[in-house]
Amino acid sequence: VQLQASGGGLVQAGGSLTLSCAASGRSFGSSVMGWFRQAPGKEREFVAAISWSGSIYCADSVKGRFTASRDNAKNTVSLLMNSLKPEDTAVYYCAAASRMAIPTPNPWQYNYWGQGTLVTVSS
């Protein structure tokens, strides 16, 4: 089972970036898919999560700027990031909570994790 995140890079403040996460090894069509991030020197924090039916829950820090989407047929999930700020700089991780049906911000409820992709927002 593998989650592969991609799409990170360097972007100017105010810009947009879309991260993608491709799952392989099993279907995550019924799982909650989440995005977390970890900035240098900080703990990992929740960003957004999306249920199999498309219900989205975002952290207050990104609400109105970020959103998640998914393609269950392709086993992929995306994080669309707009109006990026320097404080959004972090390594972003995708994760799957195969036992959850509703979006959750709790990292301990995610049982599959991908490697991170670095997003750097310059001021």
PyMOL commands that place a pseudoatom at each C-alpha (Angstrom):
pseudoatom trace, name=CA, resn=VAL, resi=1, chain=A, elem=C, hetatm=0, pos=[0.000, 0.000, 0.000]
pseudoatom trace, name=CA, resn=GLN, resi=2, chain=A, elem=C, hetatm=0, pos=[1.476, 3.293, -1.039]
pseudoatom trace, name=CA, resn=LEU, resi=3, chain=A, elem=C, hetatm=0, pos=[0.428, 6.921, -1.070]
pseudoatom trace, name=CA, resn=GLN, resi=4, chain=A, elem=C, hetatm=0, pos=[2.488, 9.087, -3.366]
pseudoatom trace, name=CA, resn=ALA, resi=5, chain=A, elem=C, hetatm=0, pos=[2.224, 12.839, -2.968]
pseudoatom trace, name=CA, resn=SER, resi=6, chain=A, elem=C, hetatm=0, pos=[3.445, 15.202, -5.644]
pseudoatom trace, name=CA, resn=GLY, resi=7, chain=A, elem=C, hetatm=0, pos=[3.093, 18.741, -6.866]
pseudoatom trace, name=CA, resn=GLY, resi=8, chain=A, elem=C, hetatm=0, pos=[5.112, 20.629, -4.307]
pseudoatom trace, name=CA, resn=GLY, resi=9, chain=A, elem=C, hetatm=0, pos=[7.428, 23.428, -5.276]
pseudoatom trace, name=CA, resn=LEU, resi=10, chain=A, elem=C, hetatm=0, pos=[8.302, 27.067, -4.898]
pseudoatom trace, name=CA, resn=VAL, resi=11, chain=A, elem=C, hetatm=0, pos=[5.561, 29.644, -5.319]
pseudoatom trace, name=CA, resn=GLN, resi=12, chain=A, elem=C, hetatm=0, pos=[5.239, 33.324, -4.563]
pseudoatom trace, name=CA, resn=ALA, resi=13, chain=A, elem=C, hetatm=0, pos=[2.907, 34.593, -1.886]
pseudoatom trace, name=CA, resn=GLY, resi=14, chain=A, elem=C, hetatm=0, pos=[-0.575, 34.997, -3.274]
pseudoatom trace, name=CA, resn=GLY, resi=15, chain=A, elem=C, hetatm=0, pos=[-0.044, 32.236, -5.767]
pseudoatom trace, name=CA, resn=SER, resi=16, chain=A, elem=C, hetatm=0, pos=[-1.669, 28.852, -6.165]
pseudoatom trace, name=CA, resn=LEU, resi=17, chain=A, elem=C, hetatm=0, pos=[-0.512, 25.291, -6.162]
pseudoatom trace, name=CA, resn=THR, resi=18, chain=A, elem=C, hetatm=0, pos=[-2.222, 21.932, -6.440]
pseudoatom trace, name=CA, resn=LEU, resi=19, chain=A, elem=C, hetatm=0, pos=[-0.898, 18.866, -4.677]
pseudoatom trace, name=CA, resn=SER, resi=20, chain=A, elem=C, hetatm=0, pos=[-1.857, 15.394, -5.775]
pseudoatom trace, name=CA, resn=CYS, resi=21, chain=A, elem=C, hetatm=0, pos=[-1.794, 12.089, -3.982]
pseudoatom trace, name=CA, resn=ALA, resi=22, chain=A, elem=C, hetatm=0, pos=[-2.013, 8.789, -5.817]
pseudoatom trace, name=CA, resn=ALA, resi=23, chain=A, elem=C, hetatm=0, pos=[-2.849, 5.636, -3.938]
pseudoatom trace, name=CA, resn=SER, resi=24, chain=A, elem=C, hetatm=0, pos=[-1.775, 2.192, -4.992]
pseudoatom trace, name=CA, resn=GLY, resi=25, chain=A, elem=C, hetatm=0, pos=[-1.971, -1.272, -3.541]
pseudoatom trace, name=CA, resn=ARG, resi=26, chain=A, elem=C, hetatm=0, pos=[-5.597, -1.019, -2.499]
pseudoatom trace, name=CA, resn=SER, resi=27, chain=A, elem=C, hetatm=0, pos=[-8.635, 1.087, -3.147]
pseudoatom trace, name=CA, resn=PHE, resi=28, chain=A, elem=C, hetatm=0, pos=[-9.193, 4.063, -0.878]
pseudoatom trace, name=CA, resn=GLY, resi=29, chain=A, elem=C, hetatm=0, pos=[-12.538, 4.884, -2.423]
pseudoatom trace, name=CA, resn=SER, resi=30, chain=A, elem=C, hetatm=0, pos=[-14.380, 4.462, 0.864]
pseudoatom trace, name=CA, resn=SER, resi=31, chain=A, elem=C, hetatm=0, pos=[-11.694, 5.997, 3.067]
pseudoatom trace, name=CA, resn=VAL, resi=32, chain=A, elem=C, hetatm=0, pos=[-11.364, 9.481, 4.407]
pseudoatom trace, name=CA, resn=MET, resi=33, chain=A, elem=C, hetatm=0, pos=[-8.359, 11.093, 2.769]
pseudoatom trace, name=CA, resn=GLY, resi=34, chain=A, elem=C, hetatm=0, pos=[-6.479, 13.807, 4.577]
pseudoatom trace, name=CA, resn=TRP, resi=35, chain=A, elem=C, hetatm=0, pos=[-3.711, 16.309, 4.155]
pseudoatom trace, name=CA, resn=PHE, resi=36, chain=A, elem=C, hetatm=0, pos=[-1.332, 17.321, 6.904]
pseudoatom trace, name=CA, resn=ARG, resi=37, chain=A, elem=C, hetatm=0, pos=[1.699, 19.555, 6.928]
pseudoatom trace, name=CA, resn=GLN, resi=38, chain=A, elem=C, hetatm=0, pos=[4.802, 20.048, 8.992]
pseudoatom trace, name=CA, resn=ALA, resi=39, chain=A, elem=C, hetatm=0, pos=[6.754, 23.255, 8.989]
pseudoatom trace, name=CA, resn=PRO, resi=40, chain=A, elem=C, hetatm=0, pos=[10.394, 23.369, 10.104]
pseudoatom trace, name=CA, resn=GLY, resi=41, chain=A, elem=C, hetatm=0, pos=[10.608, 23.145, 13.863]
pseudoatom trace, name=CA, resn=LYS, resi=42, chain=A, elem=C, hetatm=0, pos=[6.885, 22.632, 14.267]
pseudoatom trace, name=CA, resn=GLU, resi=43, chain=A, elem=C, hetatm=0, pos=[4.612, 19.689, 14.867]
pseudoatom trace, name=CA, resn=ARG, resi=44, chain=A, elem=C, hetatm=0, pos=[2.589, 18.118, 12.115]
pseudoatom trace, name=CA, resn=GLU, resi=45, chain=A, elem=C, hetatm=0, pos=[-0.772, 19.785, 11.745]
pseudoatom trace, name=CA, resn=PHE, resi=46, chain=A, elem=C, hetatm=0, pos=[-4.020, 18.979, 10.020]
pseudoatom trace, name=CA, resn=VAL, resi=47, chain=A, elem=C, hetatm=0, pos=[-4.846, 20.830, 6.805]
pseudoatom trace, name=CA, resn=ALA, resi=48, chain=A, elem=C, hetatm=0, pos=[-7.882, 19.273, 5.158]
pseudoatom trace, name=CA, resn=ALA, resi=49, chain=A, elem=C, hetatm=0, pos=[-9.793, 16.038, 4.809]
pseudoatom trace, name=CA, resn=ILE, resi=50, chain=A, elem=C, hetatm=0, pos=[-12.393, 14.707, 2.420]
pseudoatom trace, name=CA, resn=SER, resi=51, chain=A, elem=C, hetatm=0, pos=[-14.797, 11.821, 2.775]
pseudoatom trace, name=CA, resn=TRP, resi=52, chain=A, elem=C, hetatm=0, pos=[-15.592, 9.294, 0.068]
pseudoatom trace, name=CA, resn=SER, resi=53, chain=A, elem=C, hetatm=0, pos=[-18.719, 11.263, -0.790]
pseudoatom trace, name=CA, resn=GLY, resi=54, chain=A, elem=C, hetatm=0, pos=[-16.881, 14.572, -1.066]
pseudoatom trace, name=CA, resn=SER, resi=55, chain=A, elem=C, hetatm=0, pos=[-17.595, 16.116, 2.309]
pseudoatom trace, name=CA, resn=ILE, resi=56, chain=A, elem=C, hetatm=0, pos=[-14.682, 18.423, 3.120]
pseudoatom trace, name=CA, resn=TYR, resi=57, chain=A, elem=C, hetatm=0, pos=[-13.328, 19.650, 6.417]
pseudoatom trace, name=CA, resn=CYS, resi=58, chain=A, elem=C, hetatm=0, pos=[-10.554, 22.239, 6.474]
pseudoatom trace, name=CA, resn=ALA, resi=59, chain=A, elem=C, hetatm=0, pos=[-8.466, 23.675, 9.252]
pseudoatom trace, name=CA, resn=ASP, resi=60, chain=A, elem=C, hetatm=0, pos=[-9.342, 27.240, 10.204]
pseudoatom trace, name=CA, resn=SER, resi=61, chain=A, elem=C, hetatm=0, pos=[-5.910, 28.396, 9.078]
pseudoatom trace, name=CA, resn=VAL, resi=62, chain=A, elem=C, hetatm=0, pos=[-6.623, 27.423, 5.470]
pseudoatom trace, name=CA, resn=LYS, resi=63, chain=A, elem=C, hetatm=0, pos=[-10.401, 27.723, 5.276]
pseudoatom trace, name=CA, resn=GLY, resi=64, chain=A, elem=C, hetatm=0, pos=[-11.447, 29.752, 2.268]
pseudoatom trace, name=CA, resn=ARG, resi=65, chain=A, elem=C, hetatm=0, pos=[-8.049, 29.316, 0.630]
pseudoatom trace, name=CA, resn=PHE, resi=66, chain=A, elem=C, hetatm=0, pos=[-7.555, 25.558, 0.397]
pseudoatom trace, name=CA, resn=THR, resi=67, chain=A, elem=C, hetatm=0, pos=[-9.907, 22.819, -0.616]
pseudoatom trace, name=CA, resn=ALA, resi=68, chain=A, elem=C, hetatm=0, pos=[-9.666, 19.106, -1.288]
pseudoatom trace, name=CA, resn=SER, resi=69, chain=A, elem=C, hetatm=0, pos=[-11.030, 17.000, -4.073]
pseudoatom trace, name=CA, resn=ARG, resi=70, chain=A, elem=C, hetatm=0, pos=[-10.869, 13.349, -4.984]
pseudoatom trace, name=CA, resn=ASP, resi=71, chain=A, elem=C, hetatm=0, pos=[-11.389, 10.957, -7.859]
pseudoatom trace, name=CA, resn=ASN, resi=72, chain=A, elem=C, hetatm=0, pos=[-12.408, 7.641, -6.391]
pseudoatom trace, name=CA, resn=ALA, resi=73, chain=A, elem=C, hetatm=0, pos=[-12.198, 5.868, -9.709]
pseudoatom trace, name=CA, resn=LYS, resi=74, chain=A, elem=C, hetatm=0, pos=[-8.582, 6.921, -10.108]
pseudoatom trace, name=CA, resn=ASN, resi=75, chain=A, elem=C, hetatm=0, pos=[-7.740, 6.499, -6.419]
pseudoatom trace, name=CA, resn=THR, resi=76, chain=A, elem=C, hetatm=0, pos=[-6.393, 10.040, -6.224]
pseudoatom trace, name=CA, resn=VAL, resi=77, chain=A, elem=C, hetatm=0, pos=[-6.924, 13.027, -3.991]
pseudoatom trace, name=CA, resn=SER, resi=78, chain=A, elem=C, hetatm=0, pos=[-5.853, 16.616, -4.509]
pseudoatom trace, name=CA, resn=LEU, resi=79, chain=A, elem=C, hetatm=0, pos=[-5.271, 19.673, -2.366]
pseudoatom trace, name=CA, resn=LEU, resi=80, chain=A, elem=C, hetatm=0, pos=[-5.981, 22.922, -4.147]
pseudoatom trace, name=CA, resn=MET, resi=81, chain=A, elem=C, hetatm=0, pos=[-4.157, 25.787, -2.481]
pseudoatom trace, name=CA, resn=ASN, resi=82, chain=A, elem=C, hetatm=0, pos=[-4.915, 29.395, -3.306]
pseudoatom trace, name=CA, resn=SER, resi=83, chain=A, elem=C, hetatm=0, pos=[-3.763, 32.713, -1.846]
pseudoatom trace, name=CA, resn=LEU, resi=84, chain=A, elem=C, hetatm=0, pos=[-0.686, 31.042, -0.452]
pseudoatom trace, name=CA, resn=LYS, resi=85, chain=A, elem=C, hetatm=0, pos=[1.160, 32.695, 2.398]
pseudoatom trace, name=CA, resn=PRO, resi=86, chain=A, elem=C, hetatm=0, pos=[4.752, 32.274, 3.580]
pseudoatom trace, name=CA, resn=GLU, resi=87, chain=A, elem=C, hetatm=0, pos=[3.395, 30.572, 6.694]
pseudoatom trace, name=CA, resn=ASP, resi=88, chain=A, elem=C, hetatm=0, pos=[2.012, 27.824, 4.455]
pseudoatom trace, name=CA, resn=THR, resi=89, chain=A, elem=C, hetatm=0, pos=[5.584, 26.703, 3.819]
pseudoatom trace, name=CA, resn=ALA, resi=90, chain=A, elem=C, hetatm=0, pos=[5.852, 23.111, 4.976]
pseudoatom trace, name=CA, resn=VAL, resi=91, chain=A, elem=C, hetatm=0, pos=[6.185, 19.528, 3.933]
pseudoatom trace, name=CA, resn=TYR, resi=92, chain=A, elem=C, hetatm=0, pos=[2.713, 18.332, 3.005]
pseudoatom trace, name=CA, resn=TYR, resi=93, chain=A, elem=C, hetatm=0, pos=[1.609, 14.752, 3.593]
pseudoatom trace, name=CA, resn=CYS, resi=94, chain=A, elem=C, hetatm=0, pos=[-1.383, 12.850, 2.344]
pseudoatom trace, name=CA, resn=ALA, resi=95, chain=A, elem=C, hetatm=0, pos=[-2.931, 10.170, 4.480]
pseudoatom trace, name=CA, resn=ALA, resi=96, chain=A, elem=C, hetatm=0, pos=[-5.807, 7.710, 4.448]
pseudoatom trace, name=CA, resn=ALA, resi=97, chain=A, elem=C, hetatm=0, pos=[-8.143, 6.789, 7.280]
pseudoatom trace, name=CA, resn=SER, resi=98, chain=A, elem=C, hetatm=0, pos=[-9.594, 3.521, 6.054]
pseudoatom trace, name=CA, resn=ARG, resi=99, chain=A, elem=C, hetatm=0, pos=[-11.834, 3.051, 9.104]
pseudoatom trace, name=CA, resn=MET, resi=100, chain=A, elem=C, hetatm=0, pos=[-13.367, 6.506, 8.996]
pseudoatom trace, name=CA, resn=ALA, resi=101, chain=A, elem=C, hetatm=0, pos=[-16.429, 7.641, 7.095]
pseudoatom trace, name=CA, resn=ILE, resi=102, chain=A, elem=C, hetatm=0, pos=[-16.435, 11.339, 7.991]
pseudoatom trace, name=CA, resn=PRO, resi=103, chain=A, elem=C, hetatm=0, pos=[-13.500, 13.756, 7.670]
pseudoatom trace, name=CA, resn=THR, resi=104, chain=A, elem=C, hetatm=0, pos=[-11.340, 13.901, 10.747]
pseudoatom trace, name=CA, resn=PRO, resi=105, chain=A, elem=C, hetatm=0, pos=[-8.460, 16.184, 11.784]
pseudoatom trace, name=CA, resn=ASN, resi=106, chain=A, elem=C, hetatm=0, pos=[-6.957, 13.600, 14.139]
pseudoatom trace, name=CA, resn=PRO, resi=107, chain=A, elem=C, hetatm=0, pos=[-3.706, 12.127, 12.807]
pseudoatom trace, name=CA, resn=TRP, resi=108, chain=A, elem=C, hetatm=0, pos=[-4.057, 8.974, 14.928]
pseudoatom trace, name=CA, resn=GLN, resi=109, chain=A, elem=C, hetatm=0, pos=[-7.124, 8.018, 12.946]
pseudoatom trace, name=CA, resn=TYR, resi=110, chain=A, elem=C, hetatm=0, pos=[-5.118, 7.830, 9.720]
pseudoatom trace, name=CA, resn=ASN, resi=111, chain=A, elem=C, hetatm=0, pos=[-3.543, 4.444, 9.187]
pseudoatom trace, name=CA, resn=TYR, resi=112, chain=A, elem=C, hetatm=0, pos=[-1.773, 5.046, 5.881]
pseudoatom trace, name=CA, resn=TRP, resi=113, chain=A, elem=C, hetatm=0, pos=[0.677, 7.856, 5.196]
pseudoatom trace, name=CA, resn=GLY, resi=114, chain=A, elem=C, hetatm=0, pos=[2.548, 8.973, 2.155]
pseudoatom trace, name=CA, resn=GLN, resi=115, chain=A, elem=C, hetatm=0, pos=[5.891, 10.642, 1.927]
pseudoatom trace, name=CA, resn=GLY, resi=116, chain=A, elem=C, hetatm=0, pos=[5.835, 14.386, 1.983]
pseudoatom trace, name=CA, resn=THR, resi=117, chain=A, elem=C, hetatm=0, pos=[6.119, 16.960, -0.726]
pseudoatom trace, name=CA, resn=LEU, resi=118, chain=A, elem=C, hetatm=0, pos=[7.705, 20.308, 0.037]
pseudoatom trace, name=CA, resn=VAL, resi=119, chain=A, elem=C, hetatm=0, pos=[5.822, 23.538, -0.550]
pseudoatom trace, name=CA, resn=THR, resi=120, chain=A, elem=C, hetatm=0, pos=[7.796, 26.731, -0.213]
pseudoatom trace, name=CA, resn=VAL, resi=121, chain=A, elem=C, hetatm=0, pos=[6.012, 30.076, -0.361]
pseudoatom trace, name=CA, resn=SER, resi=122, chain=A, elem=C, hetatm=0, pos=[8.259, 33.087, -0.847]
pseudoatom trace, name=CA, resn=SER, resi=123, chain=A, elem=C, hetatm=0, pos=[7.304, 36.551, 0.329]
for i in range(1, 123): cmd.bond("trace and resi %d" % i, "trace and resi %d" % (i + 1))
show_as sticks, trace
zoom trace
